[in-house]
Amino acid sequence: MTSWFKITDKLLENNHINIPIEKRLYLSFTENEGDKVDKNVIIDELKKNGILNDDPRIKNFIRKLKILVITSMVSFEEFKYCLDNNVILVKDILQRKLIIPYFKTFTDKIEEIYNDTLKLNGGACADYIPQLKRVDPDQYGISICTIDGQRYNIGDTQVDFSVQSCCKPINYGIALEELSEEIYHSYVGREPSGQSFNELALNKKGLPHNPLINAGAIMTSSLIKKDLSPAERFEYIVSIWDKLCGGLYKIGFNNPVYLSEKNTADRNFALAYFMKEINENKPTGFPEGTDINDTLDLYFQCCSIEINTEILAIVASTLANDGINPFTGTRVFSSENVKNILSMMLMCGMYDYSGEFAFKIGIPSKSGVSGPIMMVIPNVMGMVSWSPSLDDIGNSYRGVEFCKKIGETFNFHIFDNDYHTDKINPLNEQYDTNTVKLNNELCSAACNGDLEHIKILFNRNIDFNISDYDGRTALHLAVCEKHVDVIKFLVNIVKVNVNKKDRWGRSPKDETTDPEILECF
């Protein structure tokens, strides 16, 4: 029969497991249990994991920390009060349960790629739309937003630009939601055209080849909320953009670009009237009652919507997240329609470079002549580059080079396989509940002095008194390797059993004569 003393010893041995989660989160920022925590350390830790101060899910927590806590040092009670309804999100962040668990490691690589491509100087700004020609060609920004709302921005990410052809997959999605796939594709095909994006050509059925060339985008414009007034139709489209970016930013409109587009639109007018003429009295033409001028106006307005890379990355992350905005939880497009949008982007999104891009990089993407490239990595993230200097095809020169390096570095190609690639998989270190694996991680972290990972495991609520086959605990290993900061955390915060003995009858304290280490006990 097990004695009461043995039961009590076991409970004491694992007493850190019973710490409330709020306390556990707080303690992971301290060295000693009675210490206060610098609120800037907390905010910096969130930022390092991609959670920015304007994130609506955690904005109230940040506001309370900055305003309600007068001093820089935060007590546990103050921390708990500020945390309020954000416990689950903060727990997931500190436990590395978000889609990119080691976000800083990932973004360090992105920064390296950005700096490499920043040196490139090829291409020129689009000159057939006067307003685009005037843009500074040296501007360059990269923004990322994951499906868990982790964000990263580097470079000119707050400079506004018109979306141009990046509006096409969004309008396609809007039309699909309104009409259904079958009805929509009775007006527009779904095959690559093999020709220039503004070519005066239709498929064998007299339809635009796909929604991402100009003819298809013009036809799409005629299908969206056709019973509303022109102003209401554009207002509705902007409202969808607002939902896609979760309302974090104001969606703008560039009137000079719109007027410039309209005044240099001979080819687009020709396309519209060509479609009208060739399909006269056929069911495949414009919907009955379509006003060509109103339709083209709507198309030019959509191209003149103004955003920055930070906004567009959130839009892309909504597509990556199956049509659900990561910050609001609002479903904007159905799963089926997101699949159709991404399929079209993969096949036709990069003008005449689409086939090569799909083959080499394999990420659904859409470019625009103002310089953006919007990439959607399904179930992972949206990634946007913007640099207005274009190559001969009409894609951003730096943007394409950035995409190439992303494809070479990470296993984001739709056909990449972990077993057959030497590329980096930033999802590999995702949250694991396998006890054996976690215990191995604990021993390794203690041995290597990896205090950051020790804290992650502490927040995962594992048993820190577990021992290896020799009966040696994490504390034994940390003492042997003289990792004082790890020893202090294990003794003062985790409160491990300092008297646990290995198979040779030695406690962690028996492993050292170092005065600095002995002071930790």
Order of alpha helices (4+ residues) and beta strands (2+ residues): alpha-alpha-beta-alpha-alpha-beta-alpha-alpha-alpha-alpha-beta-beta-beta-alpha-alpha-alpha-alpha-beta-alpha-alpha-alpha-beta-alpha-alpha-alpha-beta-beta-beta-alpha-alpha-alpha-alpha-alpha-alpha
